Amino acid sequence: LCYGVLGTSRFAIVSATSSSAAVLAAAMASMPGGTAGHRLMLTAGLVLLSGAFFLLAWLARLGSITEFIAKPVLRGFSFGLAIVIIVKQLPGVLGVQAPGDVPHLLPALAAAAGRWNGSGAALCAAALLLLFLLRRRQRWPAGLIVIALGIAAGQWLELPRHGVALVGAIDLALAMPALPRLTQAEWTRLAELAFALALILYAESYGAIRSFALKHGDAVAPERDLLALGAANVVAGLIQAMPVGAGYSATSANEAAGATSRLAGLVAAAVVGAIVLTLLPLVALIPVPVLAAIVIHAVSHTLNPVALRPYFAWRRDRMLVLAAIAGVLLFGVLDGLLVAIAISLLLMLRRLSRP
């Protein structure tokens, strides 16, 4: 809701993301132990401070710095991120445990080939096939149809007996806005961690927002996006929610659904709210491979090499695209983007050093 009111992108869906959740978990693991309630306060404080860093960046007008990120870097970043998102769906589809980063995940999946769940893989493949067939019917809500069929299949075919995981029960608890009660030392430590979390959120959010703006020729306003992301995370911290950003898979799904304005994000928020309040028992019955198929389908159109063709006409841009793709795959979302930006700046300095 905050981004729909304050943001600029007509495609961005600002919600909890897997990368920020992973950073949040790592940050909480580094904090001293305590009761569950106290750790919840630490989490809320971390999210609140990450939003504060966004607002400070907005007040300092730092959004213009993002213009230094070259377009080939963003194109390669979005291409590599789409691959990461697809690969990370595979453990849930195949029913095996594997490390989170891509360089270790693929060998772990190959080593566990004898334990792959064929039923989950078949279900995901069937859902993907149906999604691509329904793609031609733009007026049909393909994702909703596939989810409904997945729920029905989970009940009629008794998928859990075949080792196919379901989303499972969701315990809904609505919290009233409150400022976390923490010591000064805890706020200081959380500020250090919040800076890294804000960088992760902005790298992922800016990559999604700018990539789709480039694709459709839309203008971007980094200052307003800083304000919108800051407000969203401050509110999230006050109500003890997860850190939020413009996730690439959700934004891709919004674009694929035909979003034409920021009203799409507001409508999505209203629909999610209605589902949470009325349909949680049905949501719990969704098979995990079906959700994976929807995510894979949403980001699959980003893996179109035609979009990268213009950058292969020049050796420098070709190197930037490949560096961005490799960086995201090898080093993760934030480090991969920083590596590609560093290479682009080094190449620019090298070119400027020659008369």
N, C-alpha and C positions, 0 to 999 in steps of 0.2 A: 504494500500500500504506500509506503514512504517513497519508493522509487517511482511508482506510477504517478504520484503527485509531483515530485520534484525532479525526476530524472529526464533524460532526453531520448534514449533509444526506444524505438517502437517494438523492438524484439526482445530486449533484455527481461529475463525473469529473475528477480533477486530473491533468493531463498538460501537455505542451508546447502552447502556444497561438500563433496567428499574430501577435497583437498584441505579446506579449512577445518573440517571435523578431525582430520588426521593431525593437523598442527595443534588443534585444541587438546586432543588426547595426549600428545607428546608433551605439551606444556604442563598439563595437569599432573602428568607422571613425574615431572621435575620438581613439583611443589611438595612441601612437607605434608605428611599424612594428617588426617583429622576425621571428624564425623562426616557422614554423607551430606548433612545440611551445610556444614562449613565448606566442603568442597564445591557444593552447588553455588555458594556465595562467591568463591574464588573464580569459578567459571563465569558467573555473571559479571564480576569485576573485570575479567579479561576481555570479554566481549564489549563491555561498556567503554573501556579504555581504547580498544581498537577503533571504535566509532569516534572517540575523541580525537585520535590521531588524524582521521579523515577530515574532521571539522577544522583542525589546526592547519592541515594542508590546504583546505579551501580558503581559510582566512588569509593564508600567506600567498594565495594565488599560484600554487605549484602545479596546477593542472596543465599549464602550457609546456612543462617539461616533457610530457608524454609525446609532444610533437617530434621529439628527437628520435623516437622509435621508428625505424624505417619500415615502409610498407612490406618489403620482402620478408622482414623479420616477423611481422604479424601474420602474413600468409603462411609462412612455414610453421609458426607457432600454432596456428589453428589446425593445420594439417597434422602436425605431430600430436597435438592434444586429442584430436579425434581418434587417432590410433591408440593412444593411452586409454581413453575411455572405453573403447571397444574391447581391448585386451583385458581390462580389469573386470569386464562382465563375465569372462570365461570361467573363473572358479565357481561362481554361483550357478552357472549353466551346467557345468560338468560335475558339480557336487563334490569338489575337493578343496582342501585348504592349500593356499599358496601365498608367498610373500607379496607385499603390496607393490613394489617397484618393478617395472617392466623387465629390466635385465635379469632379475632373479625369478620373476613370475613364469616366464615362458619355459626355462629349463625345468622348473619345479612341476609345471603342468605336464611336460613331456615325460618326466620321470614317473609321474603318477598315472600314466596312460592306462594301465591295467585296472584302475579304480574309477575310471570315468563313468558317469551315469548316462547311459544311452537314452533313457526316457527323457531326461532333462534336455539333452542335446536335440532330440527329435522334436520336443515341444517348442523349443526356441526356434528351430528351423521352420516349423510349420507356422508359427506366429510371424516370423520374418517374411515368409512367402506371402501370407495373407496381407501383411502391411504394404508390401510392394505392389500387390495386385490392387488393393484399395487406394493406392496413391493416385491412380488415374482418375478416381472419383473424388474430386476436391471437395465436394459438398458433403461427403460422408465422413463422420468422425472415426477415422480408422483406429486410432489408439483406444478410444472408448469401446468400440466393437470388439477389438482383440482382447481387452481386459475382461469384458463381459463373458466372452467365450472361454477365456482362461479360467475364470471362476467356475463356470459351468463344468468345464472339463475336470477341474480339481475335485468337484463333488461327485460327478458321475463315474469318473475313472479311478477315483481314490488314489490320486497321485502320490500322497505321502507314503503309501505302502510300497511305491516303486522308487523311493528315495528322492523324490522331487520336493524341495523345500517350498513352503508357503511363507508369505510375509509374516504371519503370526499375529497374535493379539497385541493391540496397542492400548496402553493405559493413558487415558486423556486426563491431564491435570492443568487447569488454567490458573496462572499465577497473577496476582495483583502487582502493579508496578511498585518497585521498592529499590532503594539504593543499598547496595551490599555493605554490610558492617564489617570492615576489615581494618587491620592495623596499618600504620604508616609503612612499616617494613614490607608488608604484603602488597600494598599498593605499589611500592617502588619496584618490587620484583615483577609484579604483573605488568608494569609499564614496559619493562624490557621485553617481555614475551609478547605484549600487545603490538609492539612495533613490527616484529616478524609476522604476526598474524595479519596485520593491516597490509603489509607488503604482499603476502600471498593472496589476500582477497582482492587487492587492486590489480595485481598482475593477471589473475584469472578473469576478473570483471572487465578490465580494460581490453584484454585480448578478445573476449567475446563481443563486447560492444563495438570496438573499432573494426573487427573483422567483418561483422555483418553490415556496418555502415559503409565500408569499402565495397562490399559486394553489391549493395543496392544504391550506391551513390548518395547516401544520407550524410548530412552534416553531423559533427560531434561537438559537444560542449563539455570538455573535461572538468571545468570548474563546477558546473551544475551536478555532474555525476559524482564528484567528490562530496558535495553537500548531501546528495541523495543517499549515497552509501554510508556517510557518517551518521545521518539521521536514522537510517534503518538499523545500524548496529547499536546506536545509543538506546533506541527503543527496545531492541532485542535484549540488550543487557539488563534493562530495567524490569523486563518481564521474564527474566531467567530463560531466555531462548538461546538457540545456537547462533554462532556468527553467520552472517549472510553476505552473499555476493552474487554477481551475475554469472551463474553456472553455465558452462558451455553447452551441456547436454539439454538443460531446460530451455535455454535460449534457442538452441537449434530446433527443439520440438515446437516452440512458439512460432518460429519462422516457417517451419514446415506446415503448421496448421493454418497459415495464411494471415498472420497478424499484419495489420495496416496502421495501427496507432498505439499509443501508450494505454489506451483503454483495454487492450488485450491483456495487459498485466493486471489491471484492476479487476477485470472479469475473471481472470484465472484465480485471483485471490478470493473473490466471492464464491467461486465454485468449490475451491479447496475448503473454504470455511463451511460450506453447506455439506460437503462430503464428510468432513471431520465430525460434524454435529449429528449426522443422520446415518452414515453408511460405514462406520468403522468396522462393524462385524463382517461386512462384505469385503472391505479392503484387506482384512486379515486373511482372506481365502485366496488372494491373488498368488499364483505360482511365481516364484522368483525368476525362472527362465522366461516367462512372458514379459515381466518388467525389463529384463535384460534385452529382449528382442526390441522393445519399444525404444530403449536408449540407443541401441545399435542402429536402428532405423533412423532415429532422429539425427544422428551425427554422420550417417553414411554419405549424405550428399556433399559433405565437406571434403571427402576423399576424392574429389574430382581433380585429376592432374591438369585438366584444361585451364583451371584458374591460375596455375603456376607457370603456364607457358610463356607469358610475357617476360617473366624474370629470368628465363633461361636464354634470352637473347643476348644478355650481357654477363660476362664471366663473374663480375663482382656480385651482382644480384643472385646469380645461380648459387654462388658460395653461401650467401646469406640465407637463402631459403633452406638449403641442405643443412647448414649449421643450426638453424632454428629447429628443424625437424629432429635432427640427431640430439640436440641439447635437451629437448623436452623428453625424448625417449630415454636418454641415459641419465639425466640429472634431475628430472622432475619438473613441475610446473614453474616455480619461481626461479630456481637455479638455471634451468634451460633457457628461460627468457633472458635472464641477465647475461648468460654466456653469449647468446646471439646478439644482444645489444652491444656488448663489449667488442665483439668481432666487427660489427658494423661501424663503430666509432674508430677502431683501429684502421679499418680500410679507408675510412674518410680522411683520417689524418695522413695516411700514406699517400693518398691521391693529392691532398693539399700541399704536401711537402715537395711535389714535383712541379716545376714551373711549366 
